């Protein structure tokens, strides 16, 4: 996959910020919430927000429930820009005769530990493949059909990195929550189903636009490290993926990053997608840009992101939400 070379800045401002505590990220990564089952992480977020918002600069109005399914909107002050962060993950659905169907595009080797729960109790099984690479589970009993399975949590933190299943996109959610601490004006939208085709963003975009007149968005998600996007070189501003956002808006974001001497890389890709695709296809005239940390081993149980890139992502979002 071809991507542009990273843009190198002299002063990576994220290095001078207070280091974030990753305990919250560990909790987010452990929540069982593949596409279609976001209610568990929505409940986690609602409980967290109810407790944490008393310490935030601006207390948001929370929108959840009827008309929003499992999605959550947080409205701060007089918003000009929305942050979209999808809550769901990849995984598997139990079919018949020990067969598994993929949720999104998981990428795991045979022997990977999968977890879930059905009416008979907790499940920890192994992923297996036949000669045609069809996925199966190996367990001591039959698992009820329709049960979802996800990678077993395995959060590892070192001095420089975080490695865990489901950094995509619990890290995007974490970033949005860290930005919420100091946000004065803006909307944060926690969306559903992104990993398996989407569907929630169009109605969220319509509501945000009709209620508050917002027409610009940042996609808080995680991208891939590649030949042109390197771990440790800062957050990625994506100029395009399978979809092409309006370049005038992208240039505004790059200009803000340059004027504030923020460290970043530019991505140019011909594949991959995000909640930005749904904004572009919606009838609402939203400008959007994917801005996220690069990770290694995408959609595997071993996703890895460097802490510096996480810090760079938070600083970038804080600046963009003030200046866009």
Secondary structure, DSSP 4 states (H G I P E B T S, - for coil): ---PPPPP-S--GGGGSPPPP-HHHHHHHTS--BTT-THHHHHHHHHHHHHHGGGSSSPPEEEEETTTEEEEEEEESS-S-EEEEE--B-EEEE-STTBEEEES-----TT-EEEEEETTEEEEEEEEE-TT--EEEE-SSPPPTT-EEEEPP--EE-SSEEE-TTHHHHHHHHHHHHHHTT-SSEEEEEE--GGGT--SHHHHHHHHHHHH---EEEE---EE--SSS-TTS-EEEEEESSS---HHHHHHHHHHHHHTT--EEEEE-SS---HHHHHHHSSS--EEEEEE-EEBSTTSTT-EEEHHHHHHHHHHHHHHHHH-
